[in-house]
Amino acid sequence: MASGSDGGVSTLADELAAVAQAAGERLRAETDLDHEAAKRATEELMTAATAAMAAGHSLSHITRAEAIGQETVRDSVRPEALGHVERSGRRAREARAEHHQAIARATRLGLSTREVAAAAGVTHGTVRAISDRVTGAGDGNDVPPQQPDDALA
């Protein structure tokens, strides 16, 4: 297997470069949940691997070329993927904080914990825990009285 100091696709023999390319395309298609493209890339990978074997390349070289192709795709997509994870995580944390504030507001309004729980899609115990955490109950602060749990209006 021809390889240089970077171990990348550009240093592979033509047959192995085709294996790396097909493996990268398959990973990208599988990552994007594009089943048709993944099927085509799998077929291309099989064809490229067969051609590489016919050209006399060992299975270990073919496997290494496949790994290089996958790593090339990972390296190219990594910044975008991690940025998306970071942005969606920030939105999730913001939404969770907003949700908890809304639950605490509803309980401060005097709505029953069961009524708030039904609206929030959680248990009434979770509503109490969220409300206590958001309002600081249990740390000496006064909490407005709540209606009994079974008081549904």
C-alpha positions as CSV (number, residue, x, y, z in Angstrom):
1,M,0.0,0.0,0.0
2,A,1.5,3.3,-1.0
3,S,1.3,5.9,1.7
4,G,3.0,9.1,2.7
5,S,3.4,10.9,6.0
6,D,-0.2,12.1,6.2
7,G,-1.8,8.7,5.6
8,G,-4.6,10.3,3.6
9,V,-6.5,9.3,0.5
10,S,-4.2,11.2,-1.8
11,T,-1.3,8.9,-1.0
12,L,-3.1,5.7,-1.8
13,A,-2.9,3.6,-5.0
14,D,-5.8,4.2,-7.4
15,E,-7.7,1.0,-6.4
16,L,-7.3,1.8,-2.7
17,A,-8.2,5.4,-3.2
18,A,-11.5,4.2,-4.8
19,V,-12.1,2.0,-1.7
20,A,-11.4,5.0,0.6
21,Q,-13.7,7.2,-1.5
22,A,-16.6,4.7,-1.5
23,A,-16.2,4.1,2.3
24,G,-16.4,7.8,2.9
25,E,-19.4,8.2,0.8
26,R,-21.1,5.3,2.6
27,L,-20.4,6.8,6.0
28,R,-21.7,10.2,4.9
29,A,-24.9,8.6,3.5
30,E,-25.4,6.4,6.6
31,T,-24.8,9.5,8.9
32,D,-27.4,11.5,6.9
33,L,-29.8,8.5,7.0
34,D,-29.9,8.5,3.2
35,H,-30.6,4.8,2.7
36,E,-30.6,4.8,-1.1
37,A,-27.2,6.6,-1.2
38,A,-25.8,4.3,1.4
39,K,-26.9,1.3,-0.7
40,R,-25.2,2.7,-3.8
41,A,-22.1,3.5,-1.8
42,T,-22.0,0.0,-0.4
43,E,-22.2,-1.4,-3.9
44,E,-19.4,1.0,-5.0
45,L,-17.3,-0.1,-2.0
46,M,-17.8,-3.8,-2.9
47,T,-16.8,-3.1,-6.5
48,A,-13.8,-1.0,-5.4
49,A,-12.7,-3.7,-2.9
50,T,-13.0,-6.4,-5.5
51,A,-10.9,-4.3,-7.9
52,A,-8.3,-3.7,-5.3
53,M,-8.1,-7.5,-4.5
54,A,-7.8,-8.2,-8.3
55,A,-4.9,-5.7,-8.4
56,G,-3.1,-7.6,-5.7
57,H,-3.8,-5.5,-2.7
58,S,-4.1,-7.3,0.6
59,L,-7.2,-7.3,2.7
60,S,-5.4,-5.4,5.4
61,H,-4.5,-2.7,2.9
62,I,-8.1,-2.6,1.7
63,T,-9.4,-2.4,5.3
64,R,-6.9,0.4,6.0
65,A,-8.0,2.3,2.9
66,E,-11.6,2.0,4.1
67,A,-10.7,3.4,7.5
68,I,-8.8,6.3,5.9
69,G,-11.9,7.1,3.8
70,Q,-14.1,7.1,6.9
71,E,-11.7,9.2,8.9
72,T,-11.4,11.7,6.0
73,V,-15.2,12.2,6.1
74,R,-15.2,12.5,9.9
75,D,-12.5,15.2,9.7
76,S,-14.4,17.1,7.1
77,V,-17.8,16.9,8.9
78,R,-16.6,17.2,12.5
79,P,-16.8,21.0,12.9
80,E,-20.3,21.2,11.5
81,A,-21.5,18.2,13.5
82,L,-20.1,19.5,16.8
83,G,-21.3,23.0,16.1
84,H,-24.8,21.6,15.6
85,V,-24.6,19.5,18.8
86,E,-23.4,22.7,20.7
87,R,-26.3,24.8,19.3
88,S,-29.0,22.2,19.9
89,G,-27.6,21.6,23.4
90,R,-27.8,25.4,24.2
91,R,-31.4,25.5,22.8
92,A,-32.3,22.4,24.9
93,R,-30.9,24.0,28.1
94,E,-32.7,27.3,27.4
95,A,-36.0,25.5,26.7
96,R,-35.6,23.4,29.9
97,A,-35.0,26.6,31.9
98,E,-38.0,28.3,30.3
99,H,-40.2,25.2,31.0
100,H,-39.1,25.2,34.6
101,Q,-39.8,28.9,35.0
102,A,-43.3,28.4,33.6
103,I,-44.0,25.5,36.0
104,A,-42.8,27.6,38.9
105,R,-44.9,30.5,37.8
106,A,-48.0,28.3,37.6
107,T,-47.4,27.0,41.1
108,R,-46.8,30.5,42.4
109,L,-50.2,31.4,40.8
110,G,-51.7,28.8,43.1
111,L,-52.6,26.2,40.5
112,S,-52.7,22.7,41.8
113,T,-49.5,20.6,41.2
114,R,-51.6,17.9,39.5
115,E,-53.1,20.5,37.1
116,V,-49.6,21.9,36.3
117,A,-48.2,18.4,36.0
118,A,-50.9,17.4,33.5
119,A,-50.2,20.5,31.4
120,A,-46.4,19.9,31.6
121,G,-46.6,16.2,30.9
122,V,-44.7,15.3,34.1
123,T,-45.7,13.9,37.5
124,H,-46.9,16.1,40.3
125,G,-43.8,15.2,42.3
126,T,-41.7,16.5,39.5
127,V,-43.7,19.8,39.5
128,R,-43.0,20.1,43.2
129,A,-39.3,19.4,42.8
130,I,-39.0,21.9,39.9
131,S,-40.9,24.6,41.8
132,D,-38.9,24.1,44.9
133,R,-35.6,24.3,43.0
134,V,-36.6,27.4,41.0
135,T,-38.2,29.3,43.9
136,G,-35.5,28.3,46.4
137,A,-37.9,26.5,48.7
138,G,-36.2,24.8,51.6
139,D,-33.6,27.4,51.9
140,G,-35.6,29.6,54.3
141,N,-37.5,31.6,51.7
142,D,-41.2,31.8,52.0
143,V,-43.2,30.0,49.3
144,P,-46.8,31.0,48.6
145,P,-49.4,28.5,49.7
146,Q,-50.4,26.0,47.1
147,Q,-53.8,24.4,46.6
148,P,-54.1,20.7,47.6
149,D,-53.0,18.3,44.9
150,D,-56.5,17.0,44.3
151,A,-58.0,20.5,43.8
152,L,-58.7,20.4,40.1
153,A,-60.5,23.4,38.7
